[in-house]
Amino acid sequence: MANLPEMTKHRGFPGGMPSTGIQFTIRRANPKGVTPIKAIPRRKRPGMAEHRVDAAFLHALWFHFGPEPFERGNLDAARLNLLFGREVLPADKDFDPLSYQSMLVINEKLARENFPESFEYFFEI
């Protein structure tokens, strides 16, 4: 097997949304190349299942990392892309969307507006 890029595994971070098959983390680096982080448009959908998944992922990010910058590591790109550019931002100006070492930070003000339920201590699924 080819040498895979180095990737931090966030120990203790939830692997996904229970009973759905939706993942929040990946097990290993992609041997075909790092999936880029980019903003993906999402439709307004409060109350819908997709909104609940994004809220659960943001809840996990907040209670694992808080307001501090965090490394992308093994966080799932598909989940990050739905929040990127809005609730999750690059932590520095030399952000590399193709690096597992890229630093991100939660845009707390906007995240609290769009997903207030993500900041409550208990998140009901």
ROSE-4610 file (N, C-alpha, C; in Angstrom, 1 decimal, always signed):
// ROSE-4610
residu = [M/M/M/A/A/A/N/N/N/L/L/L/P/P/P/E/E/E/M/M/M/T/T/T/K/K/K/H/H/H/R/R/R/G/G/G/F/F/F/P/P/P/G/G/G/G/G/G/M/M/M/P/P/P/S/S/S/T/T/T/G/G/G/I/I/I/Q/Q/Q/F/F/F/T/T/T/I/I/I/R/R/R/R/R/R/A/A/A/N/N/N/P/P/P/K/K/K/G/G/G/V/V/V/T/T/T/P/P/P/I/I/I/K/K/K/A/A/A/I/I/I/P/P/P/R/R/R/R/R/R/K/K/K/R/R/R/P/P/P/G/G/G/M/M/M/A/A/A/E/E/E/H/H/H/R/R/R/V/V/V/D/D/D/A/A/A/A/A/A/F/F/F/L/L/L/H/H/H/A/A/A/L/L/L/W/W/W/F/F/F/H/H/H/F/F/F/G/G/G/P/P/P/E/E/E/P/P/P/F/F/F/E/E/E/R/R/R/G/G/G/N/N/N/L/L/L/D/D/D/A/A/A/A/A/A/R/R/R/L/L/L/N/N/N/L/L/L/L/L/L/F/F/F/G/G/G/R/R/R/E/E/E/V/V/V/L/L/L/P/P/P/A/A/A/D/D/D/K/K/K/D/D/D/F/F/F/D/D/D/P/P/P/L/L/L/S/S/S/Y/Y/Y/Q/Q/Q/S/S/S/M/M/M/L/L/L/V/V/V/I/I/I/N/N/N/E/E/E/K/K/K/L/L/L/A/A/A/R/R/R/E/E/E/N/N/N/F/F/F/P/P/P/E/E/E/S/S/S/F/F/F/E/E/E/Y/Y/Y/F/F/F/F/F/F/E/E/E/I/I/I]
num = [1/1/1/2/2/2/3/3/3/4/4/4/5/5/5/6/6/6/7/7/7/8/8/8/9/9/9/10/10/10/11/11/11/12/12/12/13/13/13/14/14/14/15/15/15/16/16/16/17/17/17/18/18/18/19/19/19/20/20/20/21/21/21/22/22/22/23/23/23/24/24/24/25/25/25/26/26/26/27/27/27/28/28/28/29/29/29/30/30/30/31/31/31/32/32/32/33/33/33/34/34/34/35/35/35/36/36/36/37/37/37/38/38/38/39/39/39/40/40/40/41/41/41/42/42/42/43/43/43/44/44/44/45/45/45/46/46/46/47/47/47/48/48/48/49/49/49/50/50/50/51/51/51/52/52/52/53/53/53/54/54/54/55/55/55/56/56/56/57/57/57/58/58/58/59/59/59/60/60/60/61/61/61/62/62/62/63/63/63/64/64/64/65/65/65/66/66/66/67/67/67/68/68/68/69/69/69/70/70/70/71/71/71/72/72/72/73/73/73/74/74/74/75/75/75/76/76/76/77/77/77/78/78/78/79/79/79/80/80/80/81/81/81/82/82/82/83/83/83/84/84/84/85/85/85/86/86/86/87/87/87/88/88/88/89/89/89/90/90/90/91/91/91/92/92/92/93/93/93/94/94/94/95/95/95/96/96/96/97/97/97/98/98/98/99/99/99/100/100/100/101/101/101/102/102/102/103/103/103/104/104/104/105/105/105/106/106/106/107/107/107/108/108/108/109/109/109/110/110/110/111/111/111/112/112/112/113/113/113/114/114/114/115/115/115/116/116/116/117/117/117/118/118/118/119/119/119/120/120/120/121/121/121/122/122/122/123/123/123/124/124/124/125/125/125]
x = [+0.8/+0.0/+0.9/+0.5/+1.2/+1.3/+2.3/+2.4/+1.3/+0.5/-0.6/-0.1/-0.8/-0.4/-0.7/+0.1/-0.1/-1.4/-2.1/-3.4/-3.7/-3.9/-4.3/-5.6/-5.7/-7.0/-7.4/-8.6/-9.2/-9.8/-9.0/-9.5/-10.6/-11.7/-12.8/-13.9/-13.6/-14.6/-15.6/-16.9/-17.9/-17.6/-17.7/-17.4/-18.5/-19.7/-20.8/-22.1/-23.2/-24.5/-25.1/-25.4/-25.9/-27.1/-27.2/-28.3/-28.6/-27.6/-27.9/-26.9/-25.7/-24.7/-23.9/-24.3/-23.6/-22.3/-21.2/-19.9/-19.5/-18.8/-18.2/-16.7/-16.1/-14.7/-14.4/-13.2/-12.7/-11.7/-11.5/-10.6/-9.1/-8.9/-7.6/-7.5/-6.3/-6.2/-6.6/-7.1/-7.5/-6.3/-6.1/-4.9/-5.0/-6.1/-6.2/-6.0/-5.8/-5.5/-6.5/-6.1/-6.9/-8.1/-9.3/-10.5/-10.5/-10.6/-10.5/-11.6/-11.3/-12.3/-12.8/-14.1/-14.6/-16.1/-16.6/-17.9/-18.9/-19.8/-20.9/-22.2/-22.9/-24.2/-25.2/-26.0/-27.0/-28.3/-29.4/-30.7/-31.1/-31.9/-32.5/-33.4/-33.1/-33.8/-34.0/-34.2/-34.4/-35.5/-35.2/-36.2/-36.1/-35.4/-35.2/-34.1/-34.0/-33.0/-31.6/-31.4/-30.0/-29.6/-30.5/-30.2/-29.8/-30.5/-30.2/-28.8/-28.4/-27.1/-26.0/-26.2/-25.2/-25.2/-26.3/-26.3/-25.6/-25.8/-25.1/-23.6/-23.2/-21.7/-21.1/-21.8/-21.4/-21.3/-22.3/-22.3/-21.1/-20.7/-19.5/-18.3/-18.2/-17.1/-16.9/-18.0/-18.0/-17.6/-18.2/-17.9/-16.5/-16.0/-14.6/-13.5/-13.7/-12.7/-13.0/-14.3/-14.6/-14.3/-13.9/-13.7/-12.2/-11.4/-10.0/-9.9/-8.8/-8.6/-8.3/-8.6/-8.4/-7.9/-7.2/-6.7/-7.8/-7.8/-8.8/-8.7/-7.5/-7.2/-8.2/-8.8/-9.7/-11.1/-11.4/-12.8/-13.3/-14.5/-15.0/-15.2/-14.6/-14.7/-16.1/-16.9/-18.3/-19.1/-18.9/-19.6/-19.0/-17.7/-17.0/-17.5/-17.6/-17.9/-19.3/-20.2/-21.5/-21.5/-20.5/-20.4/-19.3/-18.4/-17.2/-17.6/-16.9/-17.2/-18.3/-19.0/-20.1/-19.8/-20.2/-20.0/-18.6/-17.9/-16.5/-15.6/-14.6/-13.7/-12.2/-11.4/-10.0/-9.5/-8.5/-8.0/-6.8/-6.3/-5.1/-5.2/-4.5/-4.6/-4.0/-3.0/-2.4/-3.1/-4.4/-5.2/-5.0/-4.7/-4.5/-5.7/-6.6/-7.8/-7.5/-6.2/-5.8/-4.9/-4.9/-4.0/-4.8/-4.5/-5.1/-4.6/-3.5/-3.0/-3.6/-4.4/-5.0/-5.8/-5.7/-6.4/-7.7/-8.7/-10.0/-10.5/-11.5/-12.1/-13.6/-14.3/-15.8/-16.1/-16.9/-17.4/-18.6/-18.3/-19.3/-20.5/-20.3/-21.5/-22.5/-22.0/-22.9/-23.4/-22.6/-23.0/-24.1/-24.0/-25.1/-26.4/-26.3/-27.5/-28.2/-27.3/-27.9/-28.2/-27.5/-27.6/-27.6/-28.6/-28.5/-28.6/-29.2/-29.3/-27.9/-27.0/-25.6/-24.8/-25.3/-24.5/-25.1/-26.2/-26.8/-26.0/-25.9/-25.0/-25.5/-26.8/-27.3/-27.9/-27.5/-28.1/-28.9/-30.2/-31.1/-31.2/-31.0/-31.0/-32.4]
y = [-1.2/+0.0/+1.2/+2.2/+3.5/+4.2/+5.0/+5.8/+6.8/+6.7/+7.6/+8.9/+10.0/+11.2/+11.1/+11.8/+11.8/+12.5/+11.9/+12.4/+12.2/+13.3/+13.2/+12.6/+11.6/+11.0/+11.7/+12.3/+12.9/+11.9/+11.4/+10.4/+11.0/+10.2/+10.7/+11.4/+11.8/+12.5/+11.4/+11.7/+10.7/+10.3/+9.0/+8.5/+8.9/+9.1/+9.4/+9.6/+9.8/+9.9/+8.5/+8.3/+6.9/+6.5/+5.2/+4.6/+5.2/+5.9/+6.4/+6.0/+5.6/+5.3/+6.5/+7.7/+9.0/+9.1/+9.3/+9.4/+10.8/+11.0/+12.3/+12.2/+11.0/+10.9/+9.8/+9.8/+8.7/+7.9/+6.7/+5.8/+6.0/+6.2/+6.4/+7.4/+7.9/+8.9/+8.2/+9.0/+8.6/+8.3/+7.0/+6.7/+7.4/+7.9/+8.5/+10.0/+10.5/+12.0/+12.5/+13.6/+14.3/+14.9/+14.7/+15.3/+16.8/+17.7/+19.2/+19.7/+20.6/+21.3/+22.5/+22.6/+23.8/+23.9/+25.2/+25.4/+24.8/+24.1/+23.5/+24.1/+24.6/+25.3/+24.3/+24.8/+24.0/+24.7/+24.0/+24.6/+24.9/+25.9/+26.2/+25.0/+24.4/+23.2/+23.0/+24.0/+23.8/+22.7/+21.8/+20.8/+19.6/+19.6/+18.5/+17.6/+16.3/+15.4/+15.9/+16.5/+17.0/+18.1/+18.9/+20.0/+19.4/+18.3/+17.7/+17.0/+16.5/+15.9/+17.0/+18.1/+19.2/+19.7/+19.9/+20.3/+19.4/+18.1/+17.1/+17.2/+17.3/+17.4/+18.7/+19.8/+21.1/+20.9/+20.3/+20.0/+19.2/+18.2/+17.4/+18.3/+19.1/+20.0/+20.9/+21.6/+22.6/+21.9/+20.8/+20.2/+19.4/+19.2/+18.6/+19.6/+20.7/+21.7/+23.1/+23.4/+24.7/+25.8/+27.0/+28.1/+28.1/+27.2/+27.1/+26.6/+27.0/+26.4/+24.9/+24.1/+22.7/+22.2/+21.1/+20.5/+19.7/+19.7/+19.0/+17.5/+16.9/+15.5/+14.6/+13.7/+12.7/+13.0/+14.3/+14.8/+14.6/+14.2/+13.9/+15.1/+15.1/+16.3/+16.6/+15.6/+15.9/+16.7/+16.3/+17.0/+18.4/+18.5/+19.9/+20.8/+20.3/+21.1/+21.7/+21.1/+21.7/+22.8/+22.9/+24.0/+25.0/+24.6/+25.4/+26.7/+27.8/+29.1/+29.9/+29.2/+29.8/+29.5/+28.3/+28.0/+27.5/+27.0/+26.6/+27.4/+28.0/+28.9/+28.4/+28.8/+28.6/+29.4/+28.8/+29.4/+30.4/+30.2/+31.1/+31.4/+32.4/+32.9/+32.0/+31.1/+30.2/+28.8/+28.8/+27.6/+26.7/+25.4/+24.5/+23.6/+23.7/+22.8/+21.3/+21.1/+19.7/+19.1/+19.6/+19.1/+18.7/+17.5/+17.0/+17.8/+18.6/+19.4/+20.8/+21.2/+22.5/+22.8/+24.1/+24.5/+25.2/+24.8/+25.3/+25.9/+26.7/+27.3/+27.5/+27.4/+27.6/+29.1/+29.5/+30.9/+30.9/+31.1/+30.9/+31.8/+33.0/+33.9/+33.4/+33.1/+32.5/+31.1/+30.3/+29.0/+29.0/+29.9/+30.0/+30.5/+31.4/+31.8/+30.7/+30.0/+28.9/+27.6/+27.3/+26.0/+26.2/+26.9/+27.2/+25.9/+24.8/+23.6/+22.9/+23.2/+22.6/+23.1/+24.1/+24.7/+24.3/+23.6/+23.1/+21.9/+21.7/+20.7/+19.3/+19.0/+17.8/+18.0/+17.1/+17.1/+15.9/+16.1/+14.9/+14.5/+13.2/+12.7/+12.2]
z = [+0.0/+0.0/+0.0/-0.7/-0.8/+0.6/+0.7/+1.9/+2.0/+3.1/+3.3/+4.0/+3.7/+4.4/+5.9/+6.7/+8.1/+8.5/+9.4/+9.8/+11.3/+12.0/+13.4/+13.6/+14.5/+14.9/+16.2/+16.1/+17.3/+18.2/+19.2/+20.1/+21.0/+21.1/+21.9/+21.1/+19.9/+19.0/+18.5/+18.5/+18.1/+16.6/+16.3/+15.0/+14.0/+14.5/+13.6/+14.4/+13.6/+14.1/+14.4/+15.7/+16.0/+15.2/+14.8/+14.1/+12.8/+12.1/+10.8/+9.8/+10.1/+9.2/+8.7/+9.2/+8.9/+9.7/+9.0/+9.8/+10.0/+11.2/+11.5/+11.4/+11.4/+11.2/+10.2/+9.7/+8.8/+9.5/+9.1/+9.8/+9.4/+8.1/+7.6/+6.5/+6.2/+5.1/+3.8/+2.9/+1.6/+0.7/+0.3/-0.5/-1.9/-2.4/-3.7/-3.5/-2.3/-2.1/-1.1/-0.5/+0.5/-0.1/+0.4/-0.1/+0.3/-0.6/-0.3/+0.6/+1.4/+2.2/+1.4/+1.2/+0.4/+0.9/+0.8/+1.1/+0.1/+0.6/-0.2/+0.2/-0.8/-0.5/+0.2/+1.1/+1.7/+1.7/+1.5/+1.5/+3.0/+3.2/+4.5/+4.8/+6.0/+6.3/+7.8/+8.6/+10.0/+10.3/+11.2/+11.5/+10.7/+9.6/+8.7/+9.2/+8.7/+9.2/+8.9/+7.7/+7.4/+8.3/+8.7/+9.7/+11.1/+11.5/+12.7/+12.7/+11.6/+11.4/+11.5/+10.8/+10.9/+12.3/+13.0/+14.3/+15.3/+15.1/+15.9/+15.7/+14.4/+14.1/+14.8/+14.6/+15.2/+16.8/+17.3/+18.8/+19.2/+18.4/+18.7/+18.6/+17.6/+17.4/+18.6/+19.0/+20.0/+21.4/+21.7/+23.0/+23.0/+21.8/+21.8/+21.7/+20.9/+20.7/+21.3/+21.5/+22.0/+21.0/+21.6/+20.7/+20.1/+20.5/+20.1/+18.7/+18.0/+16.7/+16.8/+15.8/+15.8/+14.5/+14.5/+13.3/+12.6/+11.3/+10.5/+10.8/+10.7/+11.1/+10.4/+11.2/+10.6/+10.6/+10.7/+10.6/+9.2/+9.0/+7.7/+6.8/+5.6/+4.7/+4.3/+4.1/+3.6/+4.7/+6.0/+7.1/+7.2/+7.2/+7.3/+6.2/+4.9/+3.8/+3.9/+4.6/+4.8/+5.8/+6.6/+7.6/+7.2/+6.3/+6.0/+5.3/+5.7/+5.2/+5.9/+6.8/+7.6/+9.1/+9.6/+11.0/+11.3/+10.3/+10.5/+9.5/+10.0/+9.2/+9.3/+8.3/+8.4/+9.6/+10.3/+11.5/+11.2/+10.0/+9.6/+8.1/+7.7/+6.3/+5.3/+5.7/+4.8/+4.8/+4.9/+5.0/+3.7/+3.9/+2.8/+2.8/+1.8/+1.8/+1.6/+1.1/+0.8/+1.9/+3.1/+4.1/+5.4/+5.9/+7.1/+8.3/+8.1/+9.2/+9.3/+8.3/+8.3/+9.6/+10.0/+11.2/+10.9/+11.7/+11.6/+12.9/+12.9/+14.1/+13.9/+15.0/+14.9/+14.9/+14.0/+14.0/+15.0/+16.2/+17.3/+17.1/+16.7/+16.6/+15.6/+14.4/+13.3/+13.7/+14.2/+14.6/+15.6/+16.6/+17.6/+17.0/+16.0/+15.3/+14.5/+13.7/+12.8/+13.5/+14.5/+15.2/+16.7/+17.3/+18.8/+19.6/+19.1/+19.8/+19.9/+19.1/+19.1/+20.4/+21.0/+22.1/+23.5/+23.5/+24.7/+25.2/+26.5/+27.0/+26.5/+26.5/+26.0/+24.6/+23.7/+22.3/+22.1/+22.0/+21.8/+20.4/+20.1/+18.7/+18.4]
